[in-house]
Amino acid sequence: MSAITLETTPDKYLITIDRALMDKPTFRAFFERLRLETLADKMDTDETSLMNLSEEIKANWWAKHQAEIKEKIAYLPSDTPK
């Protein structure tokens, strides 16, 4: 038996992966990547919209975390290289 086998039916692809090939966390990460790529393929958007979304996500993240980060930076010892 090979480490990965693929069977096809009229409406499905059946993938079998030998457990010796990858551990559970690696398999979950692989499956999550596959799921996200499938969702991304279904999106009806263009590169400009995705870049705008990326900028919005970064701005929201910074707004949420900037006080904490600035506080940590303020407490760096003065002889710590930057």
BELJOFEN-V484831 format. One record per pair of residues at least 12 apart in sequence whose ideal C-beta (glycine too) atoms are under 8 Angstrom apart, sorted by the first residue. I is the first residue (numbers start at 1). J is the second residue. D is the distance in whole Angstrom. If there is no record, write none. Layout:
I:J:D
I:J:D
//
This chain:
1:18:7
2:18:8
3:17:7
3:18:5
3:20:7
3:21:4
4:16:7
4:17:5
4:18:7
4:21:7
//
